[in-house]
Structures are given as C-alpha cells and as structure tokens.
Amino acid sequence: MAVQSHELMKIAVTAVEDKKAIDVIALDLKDISLVADYFIICSGNSDTQVQAIATEVRKQADLAGARIRGLEGMDSARWVLIDLGDVIVHIFHREEREYYNIERLWSDAKVVEFA
C-alpha cells in the first residue's frame, strides 16, 4: 500500500532533522498546486551535510516503501531535489537557499506546523 502524502512528509521532515538540517520548513501545496501536496525545504552548511541529508531522506523513504521518482543535484550538492511523488524535498546549501528563495515563490502555501 502506498504511503499517504502527509505521512511521507512527516517521514521526510524527521529524516532531514535527524541530519541537523537548518531552517526546515514544510509547505502544504494541496490547494494551490498540481505539482505536489508538500514541499519540504531545508539547508545544510556544507556539501557533505547536504549529501548526508539527502541520503537519509532516500533511506527513510525507501524503508517506508515510498518510490523515489527523481533525484537531482547530488554531485554538486548545492541544491538537491528529491521527488517522492506527492512530496518534494529541496535540500539547499545555505548560500543557494538565500539566492533562490523558493519560499517566496510559494508564499500562498500554508506552512505545516510540526511538534
């Protein structure tokens, strides 16, 4: 059985937090986009940390039985995008996140609160 998008979002948030990602934010796009139900956006301080965060997201998604539909940017580790279908995880190197500021592009989205 497929993992529900809300559950997959929580799994991915936990994975990025486990690797000490910075400024983790989850955006609920269900009412405003056909692209995905959730975007998770976070940062790492180094290429190594960005890659470690991405590796942990992949591992936890795999353990949950979610299919990884796409993975971009692992080599440069400046902006890694992991497409989990209804959940898309953006892992930025700190400077790249400031430059692209994708939160601004999706400012209509609701920020998901997690305890």
Steps between C-alpha positions, in 0.01 A plus 500: 500500500626846410610736774258792544647838408460646852676198653778518237546871575544421871751222420703738282491780760623258767779383267628851427480594869695186594789630287480845663359685198460874553176702466275205419166608355216292355251666268151361439434542127186286476264788422736702280705263284470185295877445529497348848311496830804611701834671449762456770775760489813491713868588496836354585823680588725299268491278193558202728205588723270561200591156364453338843153656534403380153632150567296480823181613324552235232567232762194583710272532196625162379438342843144640493442342158483830313625514144768756421393641166792734449822622655694798371806689619684245716831553317521876551310491834393862460128425454387139527144425396337172599169423330291262710188557292261697721792625711797687356803564719733792422834488682706811445851601582444802729611763243296349218183506710538873562558556128205298365258580787238253378290560811417838347379334178260284702393769746131407447566159655417425863798421721454161670554512874667197657559442867 
